[in-house]
Amino acid sequence: MDFIDLKKQYQVLGPAIRAGIERVLERAAFINGPEVGELEKELAAYVGVSEAVACANGTAALEMLLMALDLGPGDAVFCPAFTFIATAEVVALRGARPVFVDIDPRTYNIDPAHLAVKIEEVRRAGRFRPRAVIAVDLFGLPADYQRLEPLAEKHGLIILEDAAQGFGGRQGTRRAGAFGRAAATSFFPAKPLGCYGDGGALLTDDPELAGKLRSIRGHGAGRDRYEHLRLGTNSRLDSLQAAVLLVKLKAFPGELEERQRVAARYGRRLSGLPSTPFIPEGCLSSWAQYTLRVPAEKRAGIMAALKEKGLPTMIYYPRPLHLQPAFAAYGGRSGDLPASEKASAEVLSLPLHPYLSDGEVDSIAEKFLESLDA
Ligand SMILES: *Cc1c(COP(=O)(O)O)cnc(C)c1O
């Protein structure tokens, strides 16, 4: 069994995807072909924002956002410590200071109460200006924007949404990708909406910001390709990936329902466990991962036993960012962010994708329960 089975999806969507790819090959507009603009329109409509800017990958999307908003040296950007490194890596790459914040142990998302504490700390220390917070929709569940928005407003912080895992998620009537000043998402193959290589997009309701992002995406282009208004980068989504995504986006609402089916079935089969995922009232997860917790000292043994039975499991993420060697210069210590550290020691993700049958889900759940008793 594959952890995320992309071959089954291809069996279903293959003919349409091949037809889309064929059209790109025949037209030979590999960069900036009509598929890219069409995809941007569809993405914006799906998320419910006015602007989508397709780009090379999710990391580049985040970095371009920081460039467009002039976040850099002297600026503090708050990030959860329990996430993929890209969230904070781009902050450091732009010369700004990532300030790590602990998570809510139930949702795994940034803890607004701890964010308030860290903002005060940075203010008092006076070395960096609090400017932005990058909220991550971890495992597919939108961050707690209802509490983040008033806090950001009070302190004049820009909210940026890292929706790399959140695409398809919802909070109330708003879809992931529609929160904050702008959102970055990723189309890495294993994400809820994935292409066949690297891809990403920026989503926003701010046309001026979108214009700046389009310019940055193409070396800071102005009125024409050889007028450069600013320093930018090369971060295009190619037409082939856009063609693949157009087909997959059409299938996405149905797949999202299948993800809910699988997660709900796991929930029923594992209902006796204290650590199954928590989805707050009014929220919908895109189930980028189905993550639960096991006792830290038993985790390696459980994973080995499941591997033996042909069941792949993963750890997202085994080490919180404040303890990563890459960020050692900031002096993070073990014990600083207890909820993130505990999550890193205990989490385990089970396979979840839209093409898992009920029987497969039952069998995975059964094997997992057996491994807990061993
Ligand atoms: C995958 C991911 C990214 C980066 O996306 P890429 O397309 O791989 O660059 C950023 N943030 C989070 C939370 C992710 O899961």
Residues whose N, C-alpha, C, O or C-beta is under 5 A from the ligand:
A	BS01	LIG	N57 G58 T59 A60 F84 A86 T87 V136 D162 A164 Q165 S186 F187 F188 G199
